[in-house]
Amino acid sequence: MNVEVHRGDLPAGLDLGREVAIDTETMGLKPHRDRLCLVQLSAGDGKCHVVRFSRDYYEAPRLGALLADPGVTKLFHFARFDLAALRLNLGVLAQPVYCTRTASRLVRTFTDRHGLKDLCKDLLGVDLSKEQQSSDWGAEELTPAQLKYAATDVLHLHALRRKLDEMLAREGRTALAEACFSFLPHRADLDLAGWAEEDIFAH
């Protein structure tokens, strides 16, 4: 597995193409409390770039420009959380986006198993290890096991998108999925603004 670690930002001149898989690792699941530690990115070429952040310092202009680039589709699994973490810490509303979890929930209605491990197993025949999921991502030094775990969260998203796109087209739900993806950055903004648990569309 090819993993490159960068401090504070992406290196100058790095081209990850028009479709980039992205994931984040934080100290917990509450964006306003738990700091952003890592952002992982992959062009779908088997290589993972990991950007590590120091505590409370998130000046990353090259990463920010990539996230905001309208010509680059950002692939996530459970985009809602990652988008909120990136918005809060980097000040960027990342778009356009594609979320494999959202796509799965729209088209794999025969199951309630939509986690990344489940998707990789069911659609790609890949068995992911989640042993490092609850890990100290703020540690001074990350272990090889942590870096491997972080990388695997982005290395399969391109292949998953292709499989899910086929299913969405087959079931006639592509346009609905695209509408959901377009709304996700704003759903993340609602979460950060205090509407994480409330459905504002309910009666």
Order of alpha helices (4+ residues) and beta strands (2+ residues): beta-beta-beta-beta-alpha-beta-alpha-beta-alpha-alpha-alpha-alpha-alpha
